Amino acid sequence: MSRVLLATRNAKKLGELRRILAAEGIGGLEVVGLSDVPEFPEAPETGATFEENALAKARDAVAATSLPAVADDSGLTVDALNGMPGVLSARWSGRHGDDQANLDLVLAQLTDTPDERRGAAFVCAAALVLPDGTETVVRGEWRGALLREARGSNGFGYDPIFRPEGENRTSAEMAPAEKDAASHRGRALRALLPALRELAGH
Amino acid sequence: MSRVLLATRNAKKLGELRRILAAEGIGGLEVVGLSDVPEFPEAPETGATFEENALAKARDAVAATSLPAVADDSGLTVDALNGMPGVLSARWSGRHGDDQANLDLVLAQLTDTPDERRGAAFVCAAALVLPDGTETVVRGEWRGALLREARGSNGFGYDPIFRPEGENRTSAEMAPAEKDAASHRGRALRALLPALRELAGH
């Protein structure tokens, strides 16, 4: 059985990729995570695009392990902010990983933005890099609109203010499995399936 | 002599336009400011572009006074922020008019942005609207790069972190007259001169 590294320490992300592969009948791939890789060098994400960051992370993982590696980079793109926070989503307020501060800042910046201009999308770029240098990078998008206050406690990041198209709930009010099925991350990972299927030898 | 309203209460902006007109030999126009217009309705700036905001302000001024009116809207566009703060420059931190908080936030957001991607421009849209409905809107840009810390005490807003192209100083270290000659506002107002000259009957 081939192994593929998912460049994350997040057990939920590992589970998500394993579920997607199983659902597609791709049985020939064992997914391992970064917790199995001692002393992986965590480089800062300084790319100008989600794709650059996902590719850089996957390349670093291949260099460190010689395994085929999948990596992703995700964020919120807000129409009225010309697509920002984008690659700065996790540090929009200047404090890296402070979800509440980041979300509060986006709401404050959009105070005077009318409903018809509050469109946004969650975006995920996912990259697969093979030890032979073959690179595949794909993008998943999840369109919606930004509310004026937070609702719901599932999810993380900007989920509590993001209402997907065709939904009355925010993505923080959706069950994790529902979100997997619709989300930018799920879409990006499914877009990688043809390349993963080839890797698995199907 | 014709009169033209400059839609501002800022005496420095009035002086700047008067100086530019005098320097161009346009003597047939008396420039008046909003402090001469009691109870002018100040509308919030909710446009998606500098041009929309400048035009809206000039139209409001014409409606209130029946005078030809000039208005401008300015801001900082940062390449690594996809052109934002843009029209949100004065309220980027969520606190309207808090120059220090706005500047600090931009610096924090660009912490990991390397020097070669720190390009930015000050942009000014200036609009002239006549009582007969004729509208002219122009744009002035001032390219430069953003430093990593503030320098200088002239100017306001983002001046202390903006180093214009061809300069070693920030725009907050330049003398006001030098800044007038080079700045986005000066360029935009000079681009309005043909329309103002026509208005003055030259």
Interface residues (C-beta under 8 A of the other chain):
Chain A: P44 E45 T46 A48 A80 L81 N82 G83 M84 G86 L88 R91 W92 S93 G94 R95 D104 L105 A108 Q109 T111 D112 T113 P114 R117
Chain B: P44 E45 T46 A48 A80 L81 N82 G83 M84 G86 L88 R91 W92 S93 G94 R95 D104 L105 A108 Q109 T111 D112 T113 P114 R117
